[in-house]
Amino acid sequence: MDIARALSQNMNLVFLDEPLNYMDIYFREQLEVALLECNTTLVFVEHDERFRRI
């Protein structure tokens, strides 16, 4: 998966366009944890209010 690949590399900047489309709740929770643990600048577009607050 491209999101996992982007977060596993040493990136300074990651762009995500609606990363939660077609993802189940388990993957969404894993993605939130991974994003909080990575030390990168994140730019994303997402319509889910809860995700935008992490």
N, C-alpha and C positions, 0 to 999 in steps of 0.2 A: 504494500500500500504506500502511496506517495507521501501521506502525512507522516507515517512512521519513519520512512526513509529521511524525510526532511528534519524531523526532530532528533534522529539518532546521529546525525552529522553535526559537526561543529559549525553551525550557521550563525551569522550575526543578525540576519533579518529573514523572517518567514512571512509570506503572504498567503492567506487562506481565504477562499471564496466560499462561504456557506459550508464550513466543514462538517456540519451535523446532518446534512441532507442524507437520507436513507441509512442512518446509523441507529442501531438499537441503544437502549439505555445503558447497557453494560459497556459498550464501546465509548459512549459519551462520557461516562465516569472515568474510564481509563484515559481518554484524551485530556480531560480536565486536569488530572493528576500529572500527566506528562508535560502539559503546558506550564503548570506551576513549577515543576522541577527543572525545566530547561532554562538556561540563562541566555535568552535571545530576545530580540525585539520582535513583537508579533503584530502584524497588521491584518485585520480580518473583517469580513462582512458577514453578519449573522443576524437573523431575525428573532432568535430565541433570547428573550430578555435575561433569563437566568444565566445563560452561558456568557453573556457580555459582562456580567458582574464578577467573573473569576479573577 
